[in-house]
């Protein structure tokens, strides 16, 4: 359960960082936001697997893949 709390905390941190950039006038998705979000989702997936919530972990893995594609586009696609 601690992994889930850590993951959710990191997701909140990632959104705070993204909000900081937006408030400074930069409306682009920040790679650091996506990176922290991905680490958080990995923690959620591991926590779900340890808690035997396999179906939920599959859904979270799909968001991890989508975030990875966004990160690749942000870093390489420029």
KOLRO-906370 format. One record per residue: x, y, z of N, C-alpha, C in turn; residue number from 1; residue in one letter. Coordinates in Angstrom, 1 decimal. Layout:
<nodes>
<node n_xx="X" n_yy="Y" n_zz="Z" ca_xx="X" ca_yy="Y" ca_zz="Z" c_xx="X" c_yy="Y" c_zz="Z" num="NUM" residu="a"/>
...
</nodes>
This chain:
<nodes>
<node n_xx="0.8" n_yy="-1.2" n_zz="0.0" ca_xx="0.0" ca_yy="0.0" ca_zz="0.0" c_xx="0.9" c_yy="1.3" c_zz="0.0" num="1" residu="x"/>
<node n_xx="2.1" n_yy="1.2" n_zz="0.6" ca_xx="2.9" ca_yy="2.3" ca_zz="0.7" c_xx="3.4" c_yy="2.8" c_zz="-0.7" num="2" residu="x"/>
<node n_xx="3.5" n_yy="1.8" n_zz="-1.6" ca_xx="3.9" ca_yy="2.1" ca_zz="-3.0" c_xx="2.8" c_yy="2.9" c_zz="-3.7" num="3" residu="x"/>
<node n_xx="1.6" n_yy="2.6" n_zz="-3.4" ca_xx="0.5" ca_yy="3.4" ca_zz="-4.0" c_xx="0.5" c_yy="4.8" c_zz="-3.5" num="4" residu="x"/>
<node n_xx="0.7" n_yy="5.0" n_zz="-2.2" ca_xx="0.8" ca_yy="6.3" ca_zz="-1.6" c_xx="1.9" c_yy="7.1" c_zz="-2.2" num="5" residu="x"/>
<node n_xx="3.1" n_yy="6.5" n_zz="-2.4" ca_xx="4.3" ca_yy="7.1" ca_zz="-3.0" c_xx="4.0" c_yy="7.5" c_zz="-4.4" num="6" residu="x"/>
<node n_xx="3.3" n_yy="6.6" n_zz="-5.1" ca_xx="3.0" ca_yy="6.9" ca_zz="-6.5" c_xx="2.0" c_yy="8.1" c_zz="-6.7" num="7" residu="x"/>
<node n_xx="1.0" n_yy="8.1" n_zz="-5.8" ca_xx="0.0" ca_yy="9.2" ca_zz="-5.9" c_xx="0.7" c_yy="10.5" c_zz="-5.4" num="8" residu="x"/>
<node n_xx="1.6" n_yy="10.4" n_zz="-4.5" ca_xx="2.3" ca_yy="11.6" ca_zz="-4.1" c_xx="3.2" c_yy="12.2" c_zz="-5.2" num="9" residu="x"/>
<node n_xx="3.8" n_yy="11.3" n_zz="-6.0" ca_xx="4.6" ca_yy="11.7" ca_zz="-7.1" c_xx="3.8" c_yy="12.3" c_zz="-8.2" num="10" residu="x"/>
<node n_xx="2.6" n_yy="11.7" n_zz="-8.4" ca_xx="1.7" ca_yy="12.3" ca_zz="-9.4" c_xx="1.3" c_yy="13.7" c_zz="-9.0" num="11" residu="x"/>
<node n_xx="1.0" n_yy="13.9" n_zz="-7.7" ca_xx="0.7" ca_yy="15.3" ca_zz="-7.3" c_xx="1.9" c_yy="16.2" c_zz="-7.5" num="12" residu="x"/>
<node n_xx="3.1" n_yy="15.8" n_zz="-7.2" ca_xx="4.3" ca_yy="16.6" ca_zz="-7.4" c_xx="4.4" c_yy="16.9" c_zz="-8.8" num="13" residu="x"/>
<node n_xx="4.2" n_yy="16.0" n_zz="-9.7" ca_xx="4.4" ca_yy="16.2" ca_zz="-11.1" c_xx="3.4" c_yy="17.3" c_zz="-11.6" num="14" residu="x"/>
<node n_xx="2.2" n_yy="17.2" n_zz="-11.1" ca_xx="1.2" ca_yy="18.2" ca_zz="-11.5" c_xx="1.5" c_yy="19.6" c_zz="-10.9" num="15" residu="x"/>
<node n_xx="2.1" n_yy="19.7" n_zz="-9.7" ca_xx="2.5" ca_yy="20.9" ca_zz="-9.2" c_xx="3.6" c_yy="21.5" c_zz="-10.0" num="16" residu="x"/>
<node n_xx="4.6" n_yy="20.7" n_zz="-10.4" ca_xx="5.7" ca_yy="21.2" ca_zz="-11.3" c_xx="5.1" c_yy="21.7" c_zz="-12.6" num="17" residu="x"/>
<node n_xx="4.2" n_yy="21.0" n_zz="-13.2" ca_xx="3.6" ca_yy="21.4" ca_zz="-14.5" c_xx="2.8" c_yy="22.7" c_zz="-14.3" num="18" residu="x"/>
<node n_xx="2.1" n_yy="22.8" n_zz="-13.2" ca_xx="1.4" ca_yy="24.1" ca_zz="-12.9" c_xx="2.3" c_yy="25.2" c_zz="-12.8" num="19" residu="x"/>
<node n_xx="3.5" n_yy="25.0" n_zz="-12.1" ca_xx="4.5" ca_yy="26.1" ca_zz="-12.0" c_xx="4.9" c_yy="26.6" c_zz="-13.3" num="20" residu="x"/>
<node n_xx="5.1" n_yy="25.7" n_zz="-14.3" ca_xx="5.5" ca_yy="26.2" ca_zz="-15.6" c_xx="4.4" c_yy="26.9" c_zz="-16.3" num="21" residu="x"/>
<node n_xx="3.2" n_yy="26.5" n_zz="-16.2" ca_xx="2.0" ca_yy="27.1" ca_zz="-16.8" c_xx="1.8" c_yy="28.5" c_zz="-16.2" num="22" residu="x"/>
<node n_xx="2.0" n_yy="28.7" n_zz="-14.9" ca_xx="1.8" ca_yy="30.0" ca_zz="-14.3" c_xx="2.9" c_yy="30.9" c_zz="-14.7" num="23" residu="x"/>
<node n_xx="4.1" n_yy="30.4" n_zz="-15.1" ca_xx="5.1" ca_yy="31.3" ca_zz="-15.6" c_xx="5.0" c_yy="31.6" c_zz="-17.1" num="24" residu="x"/>
<node n_xx="3.9" n_yy="31.1" n_zz="-17.7" ca_xx="3.6" ca_yy="31.4" ca_zz="-19.1" c_xx="4.0" c_yy="30.3" c_zz="-20.1" num="25" residu="x"/>
<node n_xx="4.6" n_yy="29.3" n_zz="-19.7" ca_xx="5.0" ca_yy="28.2" ca_zz="-20.6" c_xx="3.9" c_yy="27.1" c_zz="-20.6" num="26" residu="x"/>
<node n_xx="3.1" n_yy="27.1" n_zz="-21.6" ca_xx="2.0" ca_yy="26.2" ca_zz="-21.7" c_xx="2.3" c_yy="24.8" c_zz="-22.3" num="27" residu="x"/>
<node n_xx="3.5" n_yy="24.5" n_zz="-22.6" ca_xx="3.9" ca_yy="23.2" ca_zz="-23.1" c_xx="4.0" c_yy="22.2" c_zz="-22.0" num="28" residu="x"/>
<node n_xx="3.7" n_yy="21.0" n_zz="-22.4" ca_xx="3.9" ca_yy="19.8" ca_zz="-21.5" c_xx="5.4" c_yy="19.7" c_zz="-21.2" num="29" residu="x"/>
<node n_xx="5.8" n_yy="19.6" n_zz="-20.0" ca_xx="7.2" ca_yy="19.6" ca_zz="-19.6" c_xx="7.6" c_yy="18.1" c_zz="-19.5" num="30" residu="x"/>
<node n_xx="8.8" n_yy="17.8" n_zz="-20.1" ca_xx="9.3" ca_yy="16.4" ca_zz="-20.0" c_xx="9.5" c_yy="16.0" c_zz="-18.5" num="31" residu="x"/>
<node n_xx="9.9" n_yy="16.9" n_zz="-17.6" ca_xx="10.1" ca_yy="16.5" ca_zz="-16.2" c_xx="8.7" c_yy="16.1" c_zz="-15.6" num="32" residu="x"/>
<node n_xx="7.6" n_yy="16.7" n_zz="-16.0" ca_xx="6.3" ca_yy="16.3" ca_zz="-15.6" c_xx="6.0" c_yy="14.9" c_zz="-16.0" num="33" residu="x"/>
<node n_xx="6.2" n_yy="14.6" n_zz="-17.3" ca_xx="6.0" ca_yy="13.3" ca_zz="-17.8" c_xx="6.9" c_yy="12.2" c_zz="-17.2" num="34" residu="x"/>
<node n_xx="8.1" n_yy="12.6" n_zz="-17.0" ca_xx="9.1" ca_yy="11.6" ca_zz="-16.4" c_xx="8.7" c_yy="11.2" c_zz="-14.9" num="35" residu="x"/>
<node n_xx="8.3" n_yy="12.2" n_zz="-14.1" ca_xx="7.9" ca_yy="12.0" ca_zz="-12.8" c_xx="6.6" c_yy="11.2" c_zz="-12.8" num="36" residu="x"/>
<node n_xx="5.7" n_yy="11.5" n_zz="-13.7" ca_xx="4.4" ca_yy="10.8" ca_zz="-13.8" c_xx="4.7" c_yy="9.3" c_zz="-14.1" num="37" residu="x"/>
<node n_xx="5.6" n_yy="9.1" n_zz="-15.0" ca_xx="5.9" ca_yy="7.7" ca_zz="-15.4" c_xx="6.5" c_yy="6.9" c_zz="-14.2" num="38" residu="x"/>
<node n_xx="7.4" n_yy="7.5" n_zz="-13.5" ca_xx="7.9" ca_yy="6.8" ca_zz="-12.3" c_xx="6.8" c_yy="6.5" c_zz="-11.3" num="39" residu="x"/>
<node n_xx="5.9" n_yy="7.5" n_zz="-11.1" ca_xx="4.7" ca_yy="7.3" ca_zz="-10.2" c_xx="3.8" c_yy="6.1" c_zz="-10.7" num="40" residu="x"/>
<node n_xx="3.6" n_yy="6.0" n_zz="-12.0" ca_xx="2.7" ca_yy="5.0" ca_zz="-12.5" c_xx="3.4" c_yy="3.6" c_zz="-12.3" num="41" residu="x"/>
<node n_xx="4.7" n_yy="3.5" n_zz="-12.4" ca_xx="5.4" ca_yy="2.3" ca_zz="-12.2" c_xx="5.2" c_yy="1.9" c_zz="-10.7" num="42" residu="x"/>
<node n_xx="5.3" n_yy="2.8" n_zz="-9.8" ca_xx="5.0" ca_yy="2.5" ca_zz="-8.4" c_xx="3.6" c_yy="2.0" c_zz="-8.2" num="43" residu="x"/>
<node n_xx="2.6" n_yy="2.6" n_zz="-8.9" ca_xx="1.3" ca_yy="2.2" ca_zz="-8.8" c_xx="1.1" c_yy="0.8" c_zz="-9.3" num="44" residu="x"/>
<node n_xx="1.7" n_yy="0.5" n_zz="-10.4" ca_xx="1.6" ca_yy="-0.8" ca_zz="-11.1" c_xx="2.2" c_yy="-1.9" c_zz="-10.1" num="45" residu="x"/>
<node n_xx="3.4" n_yy="-1.6" n_zz="-9.6" ca_xx="4.0" ca_yy="-2.6" ca_zz="-8.7" c_xx="3.1" c_yy="-2.8" c_zz="-7.4" num="46" residu="x"/>
<node n_xx="2.6" n_yy="-1.7" n_zz="-6.9" ca_xx="1.7" ca_yy="-1.8" ca_zz="-5.7" c_xx="0.5" c_yy="-2.6" c_zz="-6.1" num="47" residu="x"/>
<node n_xx="-0.1" n_yy="-2.4" n_zz="-7.3" ca_xx="-1.3" ca_yy="-3.2" ca_zz="-7.7" c_xx="-1.0" c_yy="-4.6" c_zz="-7.8" num="48" residu="x"/>
<node n_xx="0.1" n_yy="-4.9" n_zz="-8.4" ca_xx="0.5" ca_yy="-6.4" ca_zz="-8.6" c_xx="0.7" c_yy="-7.0" c_zz="-7.3" num="49" residu="x"/>
<node n_xx="1.4" n_yy="-6.3" n_zz="-6.4" ca_xx="1.6" ca_yy="-6.9" ca_zz="-5.0" c_xx="0.3" c_yy="-7.1" c_zz="-4.3" num="50" residu="x"/>
<node n_xx="-0.7" n_yy="-6.2" n_zz="-4.6" ca_xx="-2.0" ca_yy="-6.3" ca_zz="-4.0" c_xx="-3.0" c_yy="-7.2" c_zz="-4.8" num="51" residu="x"/>
<node n_xx="-2.4" n_yy="-7.9" n_zz="-5.8" ca_xx="-3.2" ca_yy="-8.8" ca_zz="-6.6" c_xx="-4.4" c_yy="-8.1" c_zz="-7.4" num="52" residu="x"/>
<node n_xx="-4.1" n_yy="-6.9" n_zz="-7.8" ca_xx="-5.1" ca_yy="-6.1" ca_zz="-8.6" c_xx="-4.6" c_yy="-6.0" c_zz="-10.0" num="53" residu="x"/>
<node n_xx="-4.6" n_yy="-7.2" n_zz="-10.7" ca_xx="-3.9" ca_yy="-7.3" ca_zz="-12.0" c_xx="-4.6" c_yy="-6.5" c_zz="-13.0" num="54" residu="x"/>
<node n_xx="-5.9" n_yy="-6.5" n_zz="-13.1" ca_xx="-6.7" ca_yy="-5.8" ca_zz="-14.1" c_xx="-6.4" c_yy="-4.3" c_zz="-14.0" num="55" residu="x"/>
<node n_xx="-6.3" n_yy="-3.8" n_zz="-12.8" ca_xx="-6.0" ca_yy="-2.3" ca_zz="-12.6" c_xx="-4.6" c_yy="-2.0" c_zz="-13.0" num="56" residu="x"/>
<node n_xx="-3.7" n_yy="-2.9" n_zz="-12.8" ca_xx="-2.3" ca_yy="-2.7" ca_zz="-13.2" c_xx="-2.2" c_yy="-2.7" c_zz="-14.7" num="57" residu="x"/>
<node n_xx="-3.0" n_yy="-3.5" n_zz="-15.4" ca_xx="-3.0" ca_yy="-3.5" ca_zz="-16.9" c_xx="-3.5" c_yy="-2.1" c_zz="-17.4" num="58" residu="x"/>
<node n_xx="-4.5" n_yy="-1.5" n_zz="-16.8" ca_xx="-5.0" ca_yy="-0.2" ca_zz="-17.2" c_xx="-3.9" c_yy="0.8" c_zz="-16.9" num="59" residu="x"/>
<node n_xx="-3.2" n_yy="0.7" n_zz="-15.8" ca_xx="-2.2" ca_yy="1.7" ca_zz="-15.5" c_xx="-1.0" c_yy="1.5" c_zz="-16.4" num="60" residu="x"/>
<node n_xx="-0.7" n_yy="0.3" n_zz="-16.8" ca_xx="0.4" ca_yy="0.1" ca_zz="-17.8" c_xx="0.1" c_yy="0.8" c_zz="-19.1" num="61" residu="x"/>
<node n_xx="-1.2" n_yy="0.8" n_zz="-19.5" ca_xx="-1.6" ca_yy="1.5" ca_zz="-20.7" c_xx="-1.3" c_yy="3.0" c_zz="-20.6" num="62" residu="x"/>
<node n_xx="-1.5" n_yy="3.6" n_zz="-19.5" ca_xx="-1.2" ca_yy="5.0" ca_zz="-19.3" c_xx="0.3" c_yy="5.2" c_zz="-19.3" num="63" residu="x"/>
<node n_xx="1.0" n_yy="4.2" n_zz="-18.8" ca_xx="2.5" ca_yy="4.3" ca_zz="-18.8" c_xx="3.0" c_yy="4.3" c_zz="-20.2" num="64" residu="x"/>
<node n_xx="2.5" n_yy="3.5" n_zz="-21.1" ca_xx="2.9" ca_yy="3.4" ca_zz="-22.5" c_xx="2.5" c_yy="4.8" c_zz="-23.1" num="65" residu="x"/>
<node n_xx="1.3" n_yy="5.3" n_zz="-22.9" ca_xx="1.0" ca_yy="6.5" ca_zz="-23.5" c_xx="1.9" c_yy="7.7" c_zz="-23.0" num="66" residu="x"/>
<node n_xx="2.2" n_yy="7.7" n_zz="-21.8" ca_xx="3.1" ca_yy="8.8" ca_zz="-21.3" c_xx="4.5" c_yy="8.6" c_zz="-21.9" num="67" residu="x"/>
<node n_xx="4.9" n_yy="7.4" n_zz="-22.0" ca_xx="6.2" ca_yy="7.2" ca_zz="-22.7" c_xx="6.2" c_yy="7.7" c_zz="-24.1" num="68" residu="x"/>
<node n_xx="5.2" n_yy="7.5" n_zz="-24.8" ca_xx="5.1" ca_yy="8.0" ca_zz="-26.2" c_xx="5.1" c_yy="9.5" c_zz="-26.2" num="69" residu="x"/>
<node n_xx="4.4" n_yy="10.1" n_zz="-25.3" ca_xx="4.4" ca_yy="11.6" ca_zz="-25.2" c_xx="5.8" c_yy="12.1" c_zz="-24.9" num="70" residu="x"/>
<node n_xx="6.5" n_yy="11.4" n_zz="-23.9" ca_xx="7.9" ca_yy="11.8" ca_zz="-23.6" c_xx="8.8" c_yy="11.7" c_zz="-24.7" num="71" residu="x"/>
<node n_xx="8.7" n_yy="10.6" n_zz="-25.5" ca_xx="9.6" ca_yy="10.4" ca_zz="-26.7" c_xx="9.3" c_yy="11.6" c_zz="-27.7" num="72" residu="x"/>
<node n_xx="8.1" n_yy="11.9" n_zz="-27.9" ca_xx="7.7" ca_yy="13.0" ca_zz="-28.8" c_xx="8.3" c_yy="14.3" c_zz="-28.3" num="73" residu="x"/>
<node n_xx="8.2" n_yy="14.6" n_zz="-27.0" ca_xx="8.7" ca_yy="15.8" ca_zz="-26.4" c_xx="10.2" c_yy="15.9" c_zz="-26.5" num="74" residu="x"/>
<node n_xx="10.9" n_yy="14.8" n_zz="-26.3" ca_xx="12.3" ca_yy="14.9" ca_zz="-26.3" c_xx="12.9" c_yy="14.8" c_zz="-27.6" num="75" residu="x"/>
<node n_xx="12.5" n_yy="13.8" n_zz="-28.4" ca_xx="13.1" ca_yy="13.6" ca_zz="-29.7" c_xx="12.4" c_yy="14.3" c_zz="-30.9" num="76" residu="x"/>
<node n_xx="11.1" n_yy="14.6" n_zz="-30.7" ca_xx="10.3" ca_yy="15.2" ca_zz="-31.8" c_xx="10.5" c_yy="16.7" c_zz="-32.0" num="77" residu="x"/>
<node n_xx="11.4" n_yy="17.3" n_zz="-31.3" ca_xx="11.6" ca_yy="18.7" ca_zz="-31.5" c_xx="12.5" c_yy="19.0" c_zz="-32.6" num="78" residu="x"/>
</nodes>
